[in-house]
Amino acid sequence: MMDAPSYLTDGARNSFMTDNTPGGLAAMLDQQSGKRRQEIYSKTNVTGVSTAGIMGQSGNMYLDCLVDPSRGPCRLPDEFDKPTAVHQEVLYTTLTTGSSGAFQSGAFNIVVNPFIGVAVPATNRDATLTTQVSDGTSFVAQSTVVDPDRATLAAICNNIRPVSASVYVTYIGDTLNNGGQIAAALIPGNGVNSASVTPTGQDLRLVANLALQPDAYSGPLSKGAYCFWSPEDHADTFFYSLAQAQAYSYPLLYVSGISTRNNTAIVRITTIVNYEYTTPSRLVTSLPSPIEPALVTHAKKILQSQPNCMANDDHQNWWSKVLDGARGLFTTIGNGVYSLFHPSLQLVSQAAQDPGLKSAVSDIMAYRGGAGALASAINR
């Protein structure tokens, strides 16, 4: 009997899977296996609709989900086959600037932590979303938001990890002086404490300090900001118990700004986090994690030296450039990069060194109508 759909998996969306058949020549080149993978990929792309205006798919579902978590919950395609369930957290709120006063009047700060939160958050490490505004002297009125399904999820979750996250900040104020200033950055987990102060003493709630961080975006507040989270260390992708996840210092998404208007609702904040978790519950569907670590490597290569944060009106054009780079990388067979994404081509090079494999692969490709192309590649 199949499990009933659950709101924890947002039944309208589907997490992506890949073919988990054990490795080997037959498994990787089998025609039915290839058809199944294409069908699953196609289904994932159809159901994964962006709410951030990022259109088009790269062909790498992990890359698409990492850059645009709104496409739907997804699993991390690492090298371990572990049955997991998925959950997508979506938060939406508006932010009103502080009262008039001294230097910091109109200032605000947003912190996104890829964790479902605790019942009574005390710091930004205890919640998914934390906002603060200035009263003209200091930052006050800290507001924390946790996953609305936190209690239900906590009751069935053994271990959990974030897969992707984003914050989408849109400006809703007037255009006087471009609304003010905004800065955004992905901050390493050990690069800031719970009071938003770096080891060198910089308070990242101040837009001037956040703008100085490596790879930070800074610009007019009227342009808003879009940021996506990405792991910076292997430990960022480990499964932790909820208590361990709360204690762990994940990389954080920071957005700080200063508005020309006080006591005014100036930005809308949409936060999305995708989680993968283990559970004994039958209320949700657990499926084996896809074993496709090459997708992770490919995503890292594509996003190498790319910014995690940018202006709203830039992130769609930026994604178009990323897609061009991804497609270009797929065709760079001479450097062996394509074989990272497509195991069949890696087997071509192996076949060239092994007469038995060469004959087997040639027979398979001949069946597919590709013998001429394969022979050319092997004998080159």
N, C-alpha and C positions, 0 to 999 in steps of 0.2 A: 504494500500500500504506500502510495507516495505521500510525502509530507505536504500539508496544506501550506499555501503561501503565507508569509508572515510580514508584518509591517517592518520588522527589523531588517528584512532584505529588500524592502520596497518593491514588492512583487512585479512592478512594471519593468524593472531593470534586470539585466542579467550580468553576472560576473563572467569574465572570460576564462575559458579553459583551453588547454592545448592537448594534443595527443600525448598521453602518458605511457604509451606502450613501451616496455623496456627497450633500450637502445640496440643497435645492430643494423646491418645493411637492409634486411628485409623490412624491419619496422620503420626505418626512416624513409625508405624509397617506395614502400608499398603504395600502390595507387589508391586503395581504399582509405589508407591512413591520410594521404594527402587530401583526398576529397573531404574527409571528416574535418580536418583542420581548417580548410577553406570555408566550410559551412559554418563552423563555430565562429570563426573570425567575422564572417559576413553578418551573422546574427548579432554579434556583439556591436559591430559598427552601426547597424540599423537602430538598435535600441539605445545606444549611447548618444544622447542628444545634448549638445552643449548649451548651457545657460549663460556662458560668458562670451558668447559671440565668436568662439573659435571654431571655424568650420574646416572640414577636411580631415582625413585620416592619413597617418604616416605609414600604415601597414604594420606598425609595432604597437600593439594594444597597451603595453605597459607605458611606452612613451606618451601615448595619447592621454592615458589616465593620469600620468604624473603631472603633465603640463595643465590638463583641464580635468580636475576631479569631478566636475559636474556631469561628465559623460556616464557616470554610474560606478557602483562599487566594483572593485577589481582585486585580484590576488597578486601577490608578488611572485613572479615566475622564477624562483630560485631553484637550487638543485635538490630540494627536499620534497618528498611526496608525503604531505601531511594533510589529512582531511580537515578542512576549515570552513567556517561560515564567514559571510561578509556583512558589513553594516556601513551605511552611509549616514553621516551626521550633517544636517543642514541648519545653519543658524542665520537669522536675518534680524537686523536691528538698525536703528538710527542713532546718531550721536549729536548731542547738543553741546555747543561750546560753553566754556565757563564764563563767569561774571567779569565785568570790567575791572581793571586794576593796573598793576605795574607791568613790567616787561613781558611776563608770560600770559597776559590776558588773551583769551581766544585759543590757547594751545590745547592740544589733545594728543592722546597716545592710544594705539591699538596693538594688542599682542595676541597672536594665535599660537596655541600650544597643541600639538596633535595628540590629545589625550581626552578621554570622555569626561573627565572631571570627577570630583567627589561631592558628597552631599552638602558640605559647608566649606566652600573654598576660602582660603585665607590669602593666597598669593596667586600670581599668574601661572604657577606650576600646578595649581590645583584645579584649574578650569581650562576649557577650550578657548574661550574668548574673554579677554580682559580689556576694558577701556577706562581711561582716566582723563579728566579735564583739569585745567588750571583755574584757580580762583584769583589769579593775579599775583599770588605770592608763592604758592606751591601747588603740586598736583594733589587733588582731592577727589572725593566722590568716585572711588574705584568701583566699577561695576563688573561683575563676573557672570559668565554664562556657561553652563555645562550642557552636555548632550541631553535633550529632552527625554531620551530613552535610557538614560544612565542607569536608573534603578533596575529596570527590566533586564538590561544587558548585563549588569553586574551580577544578577541572580543566576545567570546561565553561563557566564564566561569563565573559562579556566585561565587562558593566557591570551594576550592581545598584542597587536602591533599596528602602527599606522602604515598605510601604503602610499597615500598621497593626500595633499591638503592644499587649500588656496584661500586667499582673502581677496575680495573684489570690493574696492572702495569707490563709490561714485558720488560726485559732488552735486548737491541740490541747493546751493546758496546762490547769491547774486554774483555778478562778474566784476564787481569793483576790485581793481588791482588783482585780477585773476583769482579772487577769493582768498588769496594768501599763499602759503607755501606748504609743500608736502614732501616727505622723504619716506622711503621704504627699503627694507633689506631683509635677507635671510641671515640670521645671527647664529653662529655655532652654539651648540648646547653649553659648552664650557666658556662661552665668550661673554656671558652676562649673568648676574645673579637675579634673585627673585625681586629685587628692588630696581631692576633695569639699569644697573650700574656695571660697567665693564671692569676687568681687572686693572685697567689703567685709570679708572675713576671717571669715565665719561657716562653721563646720564643720558641714556638713549631715548628717554621721553622727550628730549629737546630735539627739535627738527635739525638744528645746526649740527648736533653731535651725530645723529643717525645718518645724515647726509655724507659724513666723512668715512663711514664704514666701507670696507672693500665691497665692490660691486653694487653699492647702494644706488637707488634711483632717487633723484630729487628734481622737483619742478613745480609748476603752478598748481595750487590746490584745485583749481577748476578742472584740471585734467584727470584728477583722481589717481588711482593706482591699482595695478593688478599684480599679485605675487603668488607664486606657487612654491610649495615646500618640496624639498628633496633631501634624502638621507646623505649625510656627510661622512659616515663611518659605518662599518659593519654592525656595530652595536645598535645603531639606530633602527636596524631591521630585525632585531631579535624579538622573539615572543617573550613577554613579561606578564607576570600576574598583575592585577590592577594596582596592588600596593607597590610593586616594583616599578611599574610604569609611572606612577605618581612621583616616585623618588628619582626616576631617571631624568637626566637633562637632555631632552630632545632639542634639536635646532628649532628656533622660534622665528616666526614671521613678525616683523616689527613695522608698524606704520606710525609716523609722527607728523604732526602738522601744526600750523598756527593760522588761524582765520582772521580776516579783517572785521568779522562780526562777532559780537559777544551775545551770549544767551540765545543762540540761534541754532536750529537744527541744520547742520551743514553737510553731513555725509550719510549715505546708506552703506551698511556693511553686510556683505554676504560671505559667510564662512562655510566651507565644505571640507569635511575630512572623511576619507575612506579607511575603514579598518578591516583587518582580517583577524579572526579569533578562533580558538579551539573551544569546543563545548560538548558536553555529553547530552545536551538537550535534543529532543526530536521535534521540537517546535520550529526549528529552523533547519535548513538544508545544509549539510556539510559535504563538500566535494574535495577531492584530492587537489592539492596545490599543483599548478602546471609546472612541469620541469622544463623550463626554457631559459636558463641563465644567460644565454646569448642575447635574449631580448633586453636584459638589464645592461649588459655590456654595450650593446648597440645604443641604448638610450643615453648612457653616460657619454659615449663618444659624440653623439649628436649634440648634447647639451653642454659639452665641454667649452668653457670660456663664454657661455651664454649667460645673460642676466636672469636672475630669478624674479626680479621686480621691474616694472616699467609703467609708463602712463597708460591709461585706459585706451586712448585712441591709437596707441602704438602696438598693443599686444596682438591684435589681429594681423597687422602687417608683419610683425615679428614671427608669428606662427607660420605665415606663408613662406618666409625665408627658411625657417626650420624644416618645413616640408620639402623645399627644394634641396636642402642639404641632405635630408634623409634619403631622398630619391637618388641624389648624386652618389651617396655613399653606397647604396645598393648596387650601383653599376661599377663600382671601383673593384672589379674582380682581380685586377693585376696585383693589388696590394694584399689580397687575401681577406679584405674586410667583409666582403659580401658573404664569405663562408661562415662568418660569425652569426649571421642572421639566417642563412639558408644552409642547413647541414648537407644537403645533397651535393652542393658544389665542393664542400670540404671532402666528401667521399670521392669526388672526381680526382682530386690530387692524390688521395690514398690509392685509388685504383691505378693511377699511372705508375706506382711503384710495386704493385702486386698483380701479377698476370691473372690470378684467379679472380680477384676483385674486378680487374679491368674487364674480363670477359662477362662477369655477372652484371656489372653496371651497364655495359654495352647492350646486353640482351634486354635489360629493363628499359633503357632509353629507346632502343629500337622499337619495343612494344609501344612506347609513348610517341613514337615518331620523331625522336630527337637524336638518333644514332649519329647522324652527320655532324651535328653540333658538338656532341660529346667526343667523337673521334678527333675532331679538330682541336678541341681543348686539351685532350690527353696527349696528342702527338706534337703539340706546339713546341 
